[in-house]
């Protein structure tokens, strides 16, 4: 059984933190904050917890449990596997800053029970179920040392964006590949300045553009202000295999 919180200031802080997190939390559907409770709520979906500590005018820890659907979506992204902790970090920072000016440490993804259990043991933790059609789809957990006496003048939460488009700010590694070849160790060790390495691509062939090692486009090499660039000539469908 879970216990509903009756201390009004902490209820308001927890709900404000949940709203701030929801504005930046990548999710497959629209979520809303449920009633804050003082124990790990029932019905938490299978998934992972993303946790981060913070310090400043107050110190503490914040965590968000995300469902397995989001974990899988990030792992199987058309652009390759994305980092769950980095994707959820902005939501954690928004939630923690409701309590006042704080610095949030880099987030870490851990098993749900491990993350929530450790947070609950640090003090008077608050858990806010994040609901979709009345069902718990995620959970925000928050503990502060000490808790502010009342909601402060934290900036209003930004306008909520929809779903996974919150991942648009995640940085990716982009590589342009002219071609490939295979060499023996003997051939590799014999390389010297002036040596020519033949690639598996004919002259004038398009260059591959890869994101996190996955082919996403092809193009032609151009020169822009004395730097090389790629003019995109073809976008590869997410299901397309590299030829």
C-alpha positions as a Python dict, from the first residue, in 0.01 Angstrom:
ca = {
    (1, 'X'): (0, 0, 0),
    (2, 'X'): (117, 353, -71),
    (3, 'X'): (58, 655, 151),
    (4, 'X'): (-65, 988, 19),
    (5, 'X'): (135, 1291, 130),
    (6, 'X'): (-54, 1547, 338),
    (7, 'X'): (219, 1813, 372),
    (8, 'X'): (95, 2077, 127),
    (9, 'X'): (424, 2254, 44),
    (10, 'X'): (598, 1930, -52),
    (11, 'X'): (295, 1821, -253),
    (12, 'X'): (309, 2144, -450),
    (13, 'X'): (686, 2111, -501),
    (14, 'X'): (656, 1752, -616),
    (15, 'X'): (377, 1832, -860),
    (16, 'X'): (567, 2132, -996),
    (17, 'X'): (875, 1911, -1040),
    (18, 'X'): (670, 1647, -1219),
    (19, 'X'): (522, 1904, -1457),
    (20, 'X'): (866, 2045, -1529),
    (21, 'X'): (1000, 1696, -1600),
    (22, 'X'): (707, 1605, -1823),
    (23, 'X'): (778, 1906, -2040),
    (24, 'X'): (1116, 1755, -2131),
    (25, 'X'): (1065, 1381, -2091),
    (26, 'X'): (1071, 1182, -2417),
    (27, 'X'): (766, 957, -2412),
    (28, 'X'): (546, 780, -2661),
    (29, 'X'): (224, 943, -2542),
    (30, 'X'): (86, 1232, -2337),
    (31, 'X'): (144, 1181, -1963),
    (32, 'X'): (4, 1365, -1662),
    (33, 'X'): (115, 1384, -1301),
    (34, 'X'): (-75, 1172, -1049),
    (35, 'X'): (-100, 1210, -672),
    (36, 'X'): (237, 1227, -490),
    (37, 'X'): (303, 947, -239),
    (38, 'X'): (569, 872, 22),
    (39, 'X'): (645, 514, -81),
    (40, 'X'): (737, 350, -410),
    (41, 'X'): (399, 332, -587),
    (42, 'X'): (239, 9, -702),
    (43, 'X'): (221, -86, -1068),
    (44, 'X'): (551, 65, -1181),
    (45, 'X'): (605, -44, -1543),
    (46, 'X'): (900, -261, -1639),
    (47, 'X'): (1187, -48, -1758),
    (48, 'X'): (1479, 140, -1607),
    (49, 'X'): (1541, 420, -1359),
    (50, 'X'): (1756, 718, -1456),
    (51, 'X'): (1899, 889, -1147),
    (52, 'X'): (2107, 1200, -1075),
    (53, 'X'): (2220, 1383, -764),
    (54, 'X'): (2206, 1762, -734),
    (55, 'X'): (2349, 2028, -505),
    (56, 'X'): (2309, 2400, -455),
    (57, 'X'): (2064, 2585, -233),
    (58, 'X'): (1939, 2236, -154),
    (59, 'X'): (2092, 1897, -222),
    (60, 'X'): (1929, 1568, -300),
    (61, 'X'): (1855, 1321, -574),
    (62, 'X'): (1604, 1294, -855),
    (63, 'X'): (1505, 992, -1061),
    (64, 'X'): (1267, 906, -1340),
    (65, 'X'): (1151, 552, -1413),
    (66, 'X'): (1077, 507, -1782),
    (67, 'X'): (890, 217, -1937),
    (68, 'X'): (1051, -53, -2146),
    (69, 'X'): (888, 91, -2459),
    (70, 'X'): (1105, 404, -2436),
    (71, 'X'): (1414, 199, -2347),
    (72, 'X'): (1358, -16, -2657),
    (73, 'X'): (1281, 285, -2878),
    (74, 'X'): (1612, 445, -2786),
    (75, 'X'): (1802, 120, -2830),
    (76, 'X'): (1652, 48, -3173),
    (77, 'X'): (1653, 404, -3308),
    (78, 'X'): (1705, 438, -3688),
    (79, 'X'): (2012, 643, -3596),
    (80, 'X'): (2158, 367, -3381),
    (81, 'X'): (2145, 308, -3007),
    (82, 'X'): (2089, 630, -2811),
    (83, 'X'): (2202, 692, -2454),
    (84, 'X'): (1903, 664, -2218),
    (85, 'X'): (2067, 869, -1941),
    (86, 'X'): (2151, 1158, -2175),
    (87, 'X'): (1801, 1155, -2323),
    (88, 'X'): (1637, 1184, -1978),
    (89, 'X'): (1895, 1426, -1826),
    (90, 'X'): (1706, 1746, -1930),
    (91, 'X'): (1391, 1621, -1755),
    (92, 'X'): (1584, 1548, -1435),
    (93, 'X'): (1744, 1892, -1442),
    (94, 'X'): (1409, 2064, -1491),
    (95, 'X'): (1257, 1874, -1197),
    (96, 'X'): (1547, 1945, -959),
    (97, 'X'): (1557, 2316, -1042),
    (98, 'X'): (1201, 2358, -920),
    (99, 'X'): (1353, 2336, -571),
    (100, 'X'): (1591, 2626, -635),
    (101, 'X'): (1925, 2699, -806),
    (102, 'X'): (2106, 2365, -821),
    (103, 'X'): (2368, 2184, -1026),
    (104, 'X'): (2265, 1839, -1145),
    (105, 'X'): (2527, 1566, -1186),
    (106, 'X'): (2535, 1349, -1499),
    (107, 'X'): (2255, 1094, -1489),
    (108, 'X'): (2300, 719, -1468),
    (109, 'X'): (2061, 444, -1579),
    (110, 'X'): (2014, 164, -1325),
    (111, 'X'): (1764, -109, -1243),
    (112, 'X'): (1435, 37, -1124),
    (113, 'X'): (1427, -112, -775),
    (114, 'X'): (1792, -30, -715),
    (115, 'X'): (1752, 333, -816),
    (116, 'X'): (1427, 400, -631),
    (117, 'X'): (1537, 204, -325),
    (118, 'X'): (1860, 400, -290),
    (119, 'X'): (1673, 728, -331),
    (120, 'X'): (1411, 630, -72),
    (121, 'X'): (1684, 550, 181),
    (122, 'X'): (1834, 900, 155),
    (123, 'X'): (1549, 1078, 332),
    (124, 'X'): (1190, 1188, 290),
    (125, 'X'): (1143, 1088, -72),
    (126, 'X'): (837, 1175, -277),
    (127, 'X'): (714, 967, -569),
    (128, 'X'): (485, 1107, -837),
    (129, 'X'): (319, 854, -1071),
    (130, 'X'): (309, 974, -1431),
    (131, 'X'): (-13, 850, -1583),
    (132, 'X'): (-155, 778, -1925),
    (133, 'X'): (-529, 706, -1928),
    (134, 'X'): (-512, 637, -1554),
    (135, 'X'): (-233, 377, -1582),
    (136, 'X'): (115, 433, -1437),
    (137, 'X'): (356, 466, -1731),
    (138, 'X'): (648, 631, -1549),
    (139, 'X'): (743, 765, -1205),
    (140, 'X'): (926, 1077, -1087),
    (141, 'X'): (1109, 1035, -754),
    (142, 'X'): (1260, 1325, -562),
    (143, 'X'): (1435, 1378, -229),
    (144, 'X'): (1575, 1706, -98),
    (145, 'X'): (1799, 1777, 201),
    (146, 'X'): (1637, 1983, 334),
    (147, 'X'): (1306, 2025, 160),
    (148, 'X'): (1225, 2393, 91),
    (149, 'X'): (955, 2526, 318),
    (150, 'X'): (735, 2625, 26),
    (151, 'X'): (742, 2646, -353),
    (152, 'X'): (980, 2925, -454),
    (153, 'X'): (996, 3146, -755),
    (154, 'X'): (1133, 2881, -989),
    (155, 'X'): (1084, 2959, -1359),
    (156, 'X'): (774, 2819, -1520),
    (157, 'X'): (808, 2491, -1702),
    (158, 'X'): (863, 2529, -2077),
    (159, 'X'): (583, 2446, -2313),
    (160, 'X'): (553, 2069, -2345),
    (161, 'X'): (663, 1915, -2668),
    (162, 'X'): (524, 1591, -2796),
    (163, 'X'): (676, 1245, -2764),
    (164, 'X'): (1019, 1150, -2888),
    (165, 'X'): (1085, 1484, -3058),
    (166, 'X'): (1251, 1579, -2728),
    (167, 'X'): (1541, 1365, -2849),
    (168, 'X'): (1615, 1617, -3125),
    (169, 'X'): (1876, 1783, -2905),
    (170, 'X'): (2075, 1464, -2842),
    (171, 'X'): (2418, 1489, -3004),
    (172, 'X'): (2521, 1216, -3249),
    (173, 'X'): (2851, 1118, -3410),
    (174, 'X'): (2835, 1189, -3787),
    (175, 'X'): (3099, 1037, -4017),
    (176, 'X'): (3160, 1075, -4391),
    (177, 'X'): (3314, 760, -4541),
    (178, 'X'): (3492, 770, -4876),
    (179, 'X'): (3550, 396, -4894),
    (180, 'X'): (3693, 88, -4727),
    (181, 'X'): (3955, -179, -4786),
    (182, 'X'): (4101, -484, -4617),
    (183, 'X'): (4472, -525, -4545),
    (184, 'X'): (4693, -785, -4387),
    (185, 'X'): (4904, -693, -4088),
    (186, 'X'): (5213, -712, -4309),
    (187, 'X'): (5061, -464, -4557),
    (188, 'X'): (4955, -234, -4276),
    (189, 'X'): (5303, -232, -4121),
    (190, 'X'): (5460, -156, -4459),
    (191, 'X'): (5271, 173, -4499),
    (192, 'X'): (5488, 483, -4523),
    (193, 'X'): (5439, 846, -4629),
    (194, 'X'): (5355, 849, -4998),
    (195, 'X'): (5197, 501, -4999),
    (196, 'X'): (4867, 470, -5190),
    (197, 'X'): (4580, 268, -5042),
    (198, 'X'): (4320, 153, -5292),
    (199, 'X'): (3960, 171, -5166),
    (200, 'X'): (3654, -29, -5266),
    (201, 'X'): (3490, 275, -5429),
    (202, 'X'): (3526, 392, -5788),
    (203, 'X'): (3629, 750, -5859),
    (204, 'X'): (3326, 977, -5859),
    (205, 'X'): (3115, 740, -5649),
    (206, 'X'): (2900, 897, -5375),
    (207, 'X'): (3031, 925, -5020),
    (208, 'X'): (2849, 747, -4737),
    (209, 'X'): (2718, 953, -4443),
    (210, 'X'): (2691, 752, -4122),
    (211, 'X'): (2536, 843, -3788),
    (212, 'X'): (2665, 640, -3495),
    (213, 'X'): (2798, 392, -3751),
    (214, 'X'): (2465, 351, -3936),
    (215, 'X'): (2425, 456, -4299),
    (216, 'X'): (2167, 736, -4331),
    (217, 'X'): (2254, 916, -4656),
    (218, 'X'): (2490, 944, -4952),
    (219, 'X'): (2632, 1251, -5118),
    (220, 'X'): (2913, 1414, -5309),
    (221, 'X'): (3221, 1588, -5173),
    (222, 'X'): (3222, 1968, -5199),
    (223, 'X'): (3456, 2241, -5072),
    (224, 'X'): (3314, 2509, -4841),
    (225, 'X'): (3549, 2791, -4740),
    (226, 'X'): (3853, 2565, -4778),
    (227, 'X'): (3686, 2287, -4576),
    (228, 'X'): (3541, 1966, -4714),
    (229, 'X'): (3166, 1914, -4699),
    (230, 'X'): (2903, 1669, -4822),
    (231, 'X'): (2615, 1765, -5051),
    (232, 'X'): (2338, 1512, -4980),
    (233, 'X'): (2211, 1338, -5293),
    (234, 'X'): (2024, 1043, -5140),
    (235, 'X'): (1852, 969, -4807),
    (236, 'X'): (1861, 603, -4704),
    (237, 'X'): (1540, 464, -4554),
    (238, 'X'): (1578, 343, -4190),
    (239, 'X'): (1527, -17, -4300),
    (240, 'X'): (1768, 8, -4593),
    (241, 'X'): (2078, -210, -4586),
    (242, 'X'): (2414, -75, -4676),
    (243, 'X'): (2511, -171, -5030),
}
